[in-house]
Amino acid sequence: MANSSDTPTDPLLDALRAELPDQIVSTDPEDLHSRAADLGPADHLTPQLPAAVVRPQTVAEVRTAVRLARTHGRSVVTRGAGTGLAGGANAVHGCLVLEMTGMDRIIRVSAEDSTATVEPGVIVADLDAAAAEHGLMYAPDPASWTISTIGGNIATNAGGLRCAKYGVTRDSVLSLDVVLADGSLISTRSATFKNVAGYDLTSLIVGSEGTLGIVVGATVRLRHRSLAVETIGAFFPDLSTAASGVVEMSRAGVQPAITELLDSATMRALDEARGSDLARRGEALLLVQTDGHGASVEAELVREALRGLGAEVTESGSEEADRLVELRRHARGDGLPDEIRVGEDIAVPRSQLVACIEQMHDIAVAHGVELKVVAHAGDGNLHPTFSVRTSGDEPFEQVSARLDAALDDSVRTALRLGGTITGEHGVGGYKLRWLDWEQSPEVIELQRRIKDAFDPTHLLNPARGVL
């Protein structure tokens, strides 16, 4: 897909075209622009154009591209489907973008071992569907699971609706094949569930946002797919009581597969965008799903606990409750056309969930902005979104400043409550400005030394993930 109108003045492009198949190297302006950024905020990190986009289909092509970039002193930015929300896949000027979506084979599903071996471009939902044929499932299920890739999920240690019970991506990755910054290829460990030989490089690379190496293969853990699933929708008169429902379920001895929290503003936005009628039912919705052989028993314990808090609870076998799960997956994507908004993915200990939500509302009032809250309530991961309806009277710069101040205060609040600046989206480039709020100088320096050990010339995804 090389653009014939290009003048071959760039030695990197000449080398790429000489050593790689022509169809996987593109300098087409449309490709360069469309692969220059992920879905993260563009106002803080304006991406620059890469020199080329390479879509490798083999490990050898990845190694060649990395070797050539290193020889010519160019950065390498790796991307999957580009669904990241933190600017982690934004190009830097003149870099090489490696788009891994062409390496999309599910190499093997082993029902006996409950594992799968895949290439990084495999779509998460496709892996889950392949596992389902064996009565298994791939547990991590971020909202973007129908379009995001395994490699991208590994890079950010993505979470999802089921992570409170089954863990985040790191908990499902057993072994990785990784191309390092010098073009060499390593495999991090065996594909066993238990392995304590040496440092755990697999866990280190998961969540490293492409700064330590390029994932070209993964062996992941699969779980048994439950035939028994119970979904419960509980509508509450206020958000704080709904959040306290998470603690009550824990006291009842239940660990749901899904525990999601939506506030009234989010429900209104969903109603407007999806034609639902959630907002008239209450001020908050707690969406709970139990699974396994004890799903129905646990579901009754959940219903009893939530009714005790005054919730209107759906009955067993309700089709509406199952429909609510799909609505929840769209909860952060449905905004209003006349609003400016910013949002994040802070996380706090579950015991601090109610306090955090209450303080988010105080922050919104203090800065004169609106607030929507969606949360993976089972593990304390909140997605607050601050917004302002545009009227044209207030300059955009002032609106943006108020929103950013509210966002900064929300991050400070999470940290004060023992939480983190990011629960699942990653640091990328967008959240670097908050990283030293959370991490000590000693921890930051240690991470820099790890980066230097893996990537001495800072070739891979520079200025992302670590300070």
C-alpha positions as CSV (number, residue, x, y, z in Angstrom):
1,M,0.0,0.0,0.0
2,A,2.9,2.3,-0.5
3,N,2.0,5.7,-2.0
4,S,3.5,6.0,-5.4
5,S,3.5,9.8,-5.2
6,D,6.0,9.8,-2.3
7,T,9.5,10.9,-3.0
8,P,11.7,8.3,-1.5
9,T,13.9,10.7,0.4
10,D,13.5,9.0,3.8
11,P,16.1,6.2,4.3
12,L,13.8,4.4,6.8
13,L,11.1,4.2,4.1
14,D,13.5,2.9,1.6
15,A,14.7,0.3,3.9
16,L,11.2,-0.8,4.9
17,R,10.2,-1.2,1.2
18,A,13.4,-3.1,0.5
19,E,13.0,-5.7,3.2
20,L,9.2,-6.0,3.8
21,P,6.3,-6.9,1.6
22,D,5.1,-3.8,-0.2
23,Q,1.4,-4.4,0.8
24,I,2.2,-4.1,4.6
25,V,4.0,-0.7,4.4
26,S,1.8,2.4,3.9
27,T,2.6,6.1,3.7
28,D,-0.8,6.9,2.4
29,P,-1.9,10.2,4.1
30,E,-5.3,8.7,5.1
31,D,-3.5,5.8,6.9
32,L,-1.0,8.1,8.6
33,H,-3.8,10.4,9.9
34,S,-6.2,7.6,11.0
35,R,-3.4,5.7,12.8
36,A,-1.9,8.8,14.5
37,A,-4.0,8.6,17.7
38,D,-6.2,6.4,19.8
39,L,-9.5,7.4,21.3
40,G,-7.9,9.3,24.2
41,P,-8.4,13.1,24.7
42,A,-7.0,14.9,21.8
43,D,-6.9,18.4,23.4
44,H,-4.1,17.6,25.8
45,L,-1.9,15.5,23.5
46,T,-2.1,16.5,19.9
47,P,-0.5,13.5,18.1
48,Q,1.9,14.0,15.2
49,L,2.1,12.0,12.0
50,P,4.2,8.9,11.7
51,A,6.5,8.3,8.8
52,A,4.8,5.0,7.9
53,V,2.3,2.5,9.1
54,V,3.4,-1.1,9.0
55,R,0.9,-3.9,9.3
56,P,3.0,-7.0,10.0
57,Q,1.5,-10.5,9.5
58,T,4.4,-12.5,11.0
59,V,6.8,-12.3,13.9
60,A,9.7,-12.0,11.4
61,E,8.2,-8.9,9.9
62,V,7.8,-7.3,13.3
63,R,11.5,-8.0,14.1
64,T,12.6,-6.6,10.8
65,A,10.5,-3.4,11.3
66,V,11.9,-2.9,14.8
67,R,15.5,-3.5,13.7
68,L,15.2,-1.0,10.8
69,A,13.6,1.6,13.0
70,R,16.4,1.2,15.5
71,T,19.1,1.4,12.8
72,H,17.6,4.7,11.6
73,G,16.9,6.2,15.0
74,R,13.1,6.2,14.8
75,S,10.6,5.5,17.6
76,V,8.2,2.7,17.3
77,V,4.6,3.0,18.5
78,T,2.5,-0.2,18.6
79,R,-1.2,-0.2,18.3
80,G,-4.1,-2.6,18.0
81,A,-7.6,-1.5,17.2
82,G,-6.9,2.0,18.6
83,T,-9.6,1.8,21.2
84,G,-7.3,3.1,24.1
85,L,-8.5,6.1,26.1
86,A,-5.3,7.5,27.5
87,G,-3.2,8.5,24.5
88,G,-1.1,5.4,24.8
89,A,-1.0,4.8,21.0
90,N,-0.5,8.3,19.8
91,A,2.2,8.7,17.2
92,V,5.3,10.9,17.6
93,H,6.7,12.8,14.7
94,G,8.4,10.6,12.1
95,C,7.9,7.4,14.1
96,L,7.0,4.0,12.8
97,V,3.5,2.8,13.7
98,L,3.2,-1.0,14.0
99,E,-0.5,-1.9,13.6
100,M,-0.8,-5.5,14.9
101,T,-4.4,-6.2,13.7
102,G,-3.1,-8.4,10.8
103,M,-1.7,-10.9,13.3
104,D,-5.1,-12.3,14.2
105,R,-4.8,-16.0,14.4
106,I,-6.2,-18.1,17.3
107,I,-3.5,-20.7,17.1
108,R,-4.8,-23.2,19.6
109,V,-7.5,-23.7,22.2
110,S,-6.7,-26.4,24.7
111,A,-9.8,-27.6,26.5
112,E,-7.7,-30.0,28.6
113,D,-5.4,-27.2,29.8
114,S,-8.0,-24.5,29.8
115,T,-5.7,-22.3,27.8
116,A,-5.5,-20.6,24.4
117,T,-2.6,-19.4,22.3
118,V,-3.2,-16.4,20.2
119,E,-1.6,-13.6,18.1
120,P,-2.0,-10.1,19.4
121,G,-4.5,-8.9,16.8
122,V,-7.2,-11.4,17.8
123,I,-10.4,-9.6,18.8
124,V,-11.3,-10.3,22.5
125,A,-14.9,-11.3,21.7
126,D,-13.7,-13.7,19.0
127,L,-11.4,-15.5,21.5
128,D,-14.3,-15.7,23.9
129,A,-16.5,-17.2,21.1
130,A,-13.8,-19.8,20.2
131,A,-13.5,-20.7,23.9
132,A,-17.3,-21.1,24.1
133,E,-17.1,-24.0,21.6
134,H,-15.2,-25.9,24.4
135,G,-17.5,-24.8,27.2
136,L,-14.9,-22.2,28.3
137,M,-14.7,-18.4,28.3
138,Y,-12.0,-15.7,28.2
139,A,-12.9,-13.8,31.3
140,P,-11.7,-10.2,30.7
141,D,-14.4,-8.2,28.9
142,P,-13.8,-4.5,28.6
143,A,-16.7,-2.4,27.1
144,S,-14.8,-2.5,23.8
145,W,-14.4,-6.3,23.7
146,T,-16.2,-6.6,20.4
147,I,-13.6,-4.4,18.7
148,S,-10.5,-4.3,20.9
149,T,-7.6,-6.7,20.5
150,I,-5.9,-9.1,22.9
151,G,-2.6,-7.3,22.3
152,G,-4.1,-3.9,23.2
153,N,-5.7,-5.4,26.3
154,I,-2.4,-6.8,27.4
155,A,-0.7,-3.5,26.8
156,T,-3.1,-1.7,29.1
157,N,-3.9,-4.6,31.5
158,A,-7.6,-4.0,30.6
159,G,-10.4,-4.8,33.0
160,G,-14.1,-5.1,32.2
161,L,-17.4,-6.0,33.8
162,R,-16.3,-9.4,35.1
163,C,-13.0,-8.4,36.6
164,A,-14.3,-8.2,40.2
165,K,-14.6,-12.0,40.2
166,Y,-12.2,-13.2,37.5
167,G,-9.5,-10.5,37.6
168,V,-8.1,-8.1,35.0
169,T,-6.1,-9.1,31.9
170,R,-2.9,-9.8,33.9
171,D,-4.7,-12.5,35.8
172,S,-5.5,-14.4,32.6
173,V,-2.1,-14.1,30.9
174,L,0.3,-17.1,31.4
175,S,3.0,-16.5,28.8
176,L,4.1,-13.9,26.2
177,D,6.2,-13.9,23.1
178,V,7.8,-10.4,22.9
179,V,10.0,-8.6,20.4
180,L,12.4,-6.3,22.3
181,A,13.8,-3.0,21.2
182,D,16.9,-4.6,19.6
183,G,14.7,-6.9,17.5
184,S,15.4,-10.0,19.5
185,L,12.5,-12.4,20.5
186,I,11.9,-13.8,23.9
187,S,9.3,-16.0,25.6
188,T,8.6,-14.9,29.1
189,R,7.8,-18.2,30.8
190,S,6.0,-21.6,30.5
191,A,2.3,-21.8,29.9
192,T,1.5,-23.4,33.3
193,F,-0.8,-21.8,35.9
194,K,2.1,-21.9,38.5
195,N,5.6,-20.9,37.8
196,V,8.0,-19.2,40.2
197,A,11.3,-19.6,38.2
198,G,13.0,-16.2,38.1
199,Y,11.4,-12.8,37.9
200,D,7.8,-12.6,36.6
201,L,8.4,-10.9,33.3
202,T,5.0,-11.8,32.1
203,S,3.3,-9.7,34.7
204,L,5.8,-6.9,34.2
205,I,5.1,-6.6,30.5
206,V,1.3,-6.8,30.9
207,G,0.2,-3.2,31.5
208,S,3.6,-1.7,30.3
209,E,1.8,0.0,27.4
210,G,4.3,-1.0,24.7
211,T,7.2,0.6,26.5
212,L,9.2,-2.5,27.2
213,G,8.5,-4.7,24.2
214,I,6.1,-5.6,21.5
215,V,3.7,-8.6,22.2
216,V,3.6,-10.9,19.2
217,G,2.0,-13.9,20.9
218,A,0.2,-14.9,24.1
219,T,-0.9,-17.9,26.0
220,V,-3.9,-17.1,28.1
221,R,-6.0,-18.8,30.8
222,L,-9.6,-19.8,30.0
223,R,-12.3,-20.3,32.6
224,H,-15.2,-22.7,32.7
225,R,-18.3,-21.1,31.1
226,S,-21.2,-21.2,33.5
227,L,-24.5,-22.4,32.1
228,A,-26.2,-20.9,35.1
229,V,-26.3,-17.1,35.2
230,E,-28.6,-14.8,37.1
231,T,-28.8,-11.1,36.4
232,I,-30.4,-8.6,38.8
233,G,-31.2,-5.0,38.3
234,A,-31.8,-3.0,41.5
235,F,-33.0,0.6,41.3
236,F,-32.3,2.8,44.3
237,P,-33.6,6.2,45.5
238,D,-30.1,7.6,45.8
239,L,-26.6,6.8,44.6
240,S,-24.9,6.5,48.0
241,T,-27.4,3.8,49.1
242,A,-26.8,1.9,45.8
243,A,-23.0,2.1,46.4
244,S,-23.5,0.7,49.9
245,G,-25.2,-2.3,48.3
246,V,-21.8,-3.5,47.3
247,V,-20.7,-3.8,50.9
248,E,-24.0,-5.5,51.8
249,M,-23.5,-8.2,49.2
250,S,-20.0,-8.8,50.5
251,R,-21.4,-9.2,54.0
252,A,-23.9,-11.7,52.6
253,G,-20.9,-13.8,51.4
254,V,-21.5,-13.3,47.7
255,Q,-18.9,-12.6,45.0
256,P,-20.9,-11.6,41.9
257,A,-19.3,-11.9,38.5
258,I,-20.6,-8.5,37.6
259,T,-21.4,-5.5,39.9
260,E,-22.0,-2.3,38.0
261,L,-23.3,1.1,39.2
262,L,-25.0,3.8,37.1
263,D,-26.2,7.1,38.4
264,S,-29.3,9.0,37.3
265,A,-27.5,11.3,34.9
266,T,-26.0,8.3,33.1
267,M,-29.4,6.6,33.0
268,R,-31.0,9.8,31.5
269,A,-28.3,9.8,28.8
270,L,-28.9,6.2,28.0
271,D,-32.7,6.8,27.8
272,E,-32.2,9.6,25.4
273,A,-29.7,7.7,23.2
274,R,-31.2,4.1,23.5
275,G,-34.9,4.7,24.1
276,S,-34.9,3.0,27.5
277,D,-36.8,4.2,30.6
278,L,-34.2,3.7,33.3
279,A,-34.3,7.2,34.9
280,R,-38.0,7.0,35.9
281,R,-37.2,3.9,38.0
282,G,-34.9,5.5,40.4
283,E,-31.8,7.7,41.0
284,A,-29.3,4.9,40.7
285,L,-29.0,1.4,39.2
286,L,-26.9,-1.5,40.6
287,L,-26.5,-4.2,38.1
288,V,-25.5,-7.6,39.5
289,Q,-24.8,-10.9,37.8
290,T,-24.0,-14.2,39.6
291,D,-22.8,-17.3,37.9
292,G,-21.8,-20.9,38.6
293,H,-23.7,-23.8,40.1
294,G,-24.7,-21.6,43.0
295,A,-25.9,-18.7,40.8
296,S,-29.6,-18.9,41.8
297,V,-28.8,-19.2,45.5
298,E,-26.4,-16.3,45.4
299,A,-28.9,-14.2,43.4
300,E,-31.5,-14.7,46.1
301,L,-29.0,-13.5,48.8
302,V,-28.3,-10.5,46.6
303,R,-32.0,-9.7,46.2
304,E,-32.6,-10.0,49.9
305,A,-29.6,-7.7,50.7
306,L,-30.6,-5.0,48.2
307,R,-34.3,-5.1,49.1
308,G,-33.2,-4.5,52.6
309,L,-31.7,-1.2,51.4
310,G,-35.0,-0.1,49.8
311,A,-34.2,-1.1,46.2
312,E,-36.7,-2.1,43.6
313,V,-35.3,-5.4,42.4
314,T,-36.0,-7.4,39.3
315,E,-37.2,-10.9,39.6
316,S,-35.5,-14.2,38.6
317,G,-35.6,-14.9,34.9
318,S,-36.3,-11.2,34.0
319,E,-35.4,-10.5,30.4
320,E,-35.1,-6.9,31.3
321,A,-32.2,-7.5,33.6
322,D,-30.2,-9.2,30.8
323,R,-31.0,-6.3,28.6
324,L,-29.5,-3.9,31.2
325,V,-26.1,-5.6,30.8
326,E,-25.9,-4.6,27.2
327,L,-27.1,-1.1,28.0
328,R,-24.3,-0.8,30.6
329,R,-21.7,-1.5,28.0
330,H,-22.8,1.7,26.2
331,A,-23.0,3.7,29.4
332,R,-19.9,5.9,28.9
333,G,-20.2,6.3,25.1
334,D,-23.6,8.0,25.1
335,G,-23.1,11.7,25.6
336,L,-25.1,14.7,24.5
337,P,-24.2,16.5,21.3
338,D,-24.1,19.9,22.9
339,E,-21.8,19.1,25.8
340,I,-18.1,19.3,26.5
341,R,-16.9,16.5,28.8
342,V,-13.9,14.9,30.4
343,G,-13.7,11.7,32.3
344,E,-11.4,9.2,34.0
345,D,-11.0,5.8,35.5
346,I,-9.9,6.3,39.1
347,A,-10.2,3.4,41.5
348,V,-10.5,3.3,45.3
349,P,-10.8,0.6,47.9
350,R,-14.3,-0.8,47.9
351,S,-14.9,0.5,51.4
352,Q,-14.3,4.0,50.2
353,L,-16.7,3.8,47.2
354,V,-19.6,5.7,48.9
355,A,-17.3,8.4,50.2
356,C,-15.6,8.8,46.8
357,I,-19.0,9.2,45.0
358,E,-20.2,11.7,47.5
359,Q,-17.0,13.8,47.1
360,M,-17.3,13.6,43.3
361,H,-20.7,15.4,43.6
362,D,-19.2,18.0,45.9
363,I,-16.4,18.6,43.3
364,A,-19.0,19.0,40.5
365,V,-20.9,21.6,42.5
366,A,-17.8,23.5,43.5
367,H,-16.7,23.9,39.8
368,G,-20.2,24.4,38.4
369,V,-20.2,21.3,36.2
370,E,-22.4,18.3,35.6
371,L,-21.4,14.8,36.7
372,K,-22.2,11.3,35.5
373,V,-20.8,8.3,37.4
374,V,-20.5,4.8,36.1
375,A,-18.5,2.3,38.2
376,H,-17.2,-1.3,38.2
377,A,-18.5,-1.2,41.8
378,G,-17.4,-4.7,42.7
379,D,-13.7,-3.6,42.6
380,G,-14.0,0.2,43.3
381,N,-13.2,1.3,39.8
382,L,-15.1,4.6,39.0
383,H,-15.6,6.4,35.7
384,P,-16.7,9.9,36.6
385,T,-17.5,12.1,33.7
386,F,-17.7,15.9,34.2
387,S,-19.5,17.9,31.6
388,V,-20.8,21.4,30.7
389,R,-23.6,22.1,28.2
390,T,-22.3,24.5,25.6
391,S,-24.4,27.7,25.3
392,G,-21.9,29.8,23.4
393,D,-21.8,32.5,26.1
394,E,-18.7,31.2,27.9
395,P,-15.4,30.9,26.0
396,F,-14.3,27.3,25.4
397,E,-11.0,27.9,27.2
398,Q,-12.9,28.8,30.4
399,V,-15.2,25.8,30.2
400,S,-12.2,23.5,29.6
401,A,-10.3,25.0,32.5
402,R,-13.3,24.3,34.9
403,L,-13.6,20.8,33.7
404,D,-9.9,20.1,34.0
405,A,-9.9,21.5,37.5
406,A,-12.8,19.2,38.5
407,L,-10.9,16.3,36.9
408,D,-7.8,17.1,38.9
409,D,-9.7,17.3,42.1
410,S,-11.3,13.9,41.4
411,V,-7.9,12.4,41.0
412,R,-6.7,14.0,44.2
413,T,-9.8,12.6,46.0
414,A,-9.1,9.1,44.8
415,L,-5.5,9.2,46.0
416,R,-6.5,10.7,49.3
417,L,-8.9,7.7,49.8
418,G,-6.1,5.2,49.1
419,G,-6.8,4.8,45.4
420,T,-5.1,5.2,42.1
421,I,-5.2,7.6,39.1
422,T,-6.1,4.7,36.7
423,G,-7.8,1.4,37.3
424,E,-7.8,0.0,33.8
425,H,-7.2,2.4,31.0
426,G,-3.5,3.0,31.6
427,V,-1.4,6.1,32.0
428,G,-0.6,6.6,28.3
429,G,0.5,10.2,27.7
430,Y,-2.7,11.8,29.1
431,K,-2.2,10.9,32.7
432,L,1.6,11.4,33.0
433,R,0.9,14.7,34.7
434,W,-0.7,12.8,37.6
435,L,1.7,10.0,37.9
436,D,4.0,11.6,40.5
437,W,1.0,12.4,42.6
438,E,0.7,8.7,43.2
439,Q,4.2,7.3,43.0
440,S,7.2,8.3,45.0
441,P,10.4,9.5,43.4
442,E,12.1,6.2,44.4
443,V,9.4,4.2,42.6
444,I,9.5,6.4,39.5
445,E,13.3,6.2,39.3
446,L,13.1,2.4,39.6
447,Q,10.7,2.3,36.7
448,R,13.0,4.4,34.6
449,R,15.8,2.0,35.3
450,I,13.6,-0.9,34.2
451,K,12.7,1.0,31.0
452,D,16.4,1.6,30.4
453,A,17.2,-2.1,30.8
454,F,14.6,-3.2,28.3
455,D,14.9,-0.2,25.9
456,P,18.2,1.8,26.4
457,T,17.5,4.2,23.5
458,H,13.8,4.7,24.4
459,L,12.8,3.5,21.0
460,L,9.5,2.0,22.1
461,N,6.5,4.2,22.7
462,P,8.5,7.1,24.2
463,A,7.0,9.5,26.7
464,R,4.1,7.1,27.6
465,G,3.3,5.1,30.7
466,V,6.3,6.0,32.8
467,L,7.9,9.4,33.6
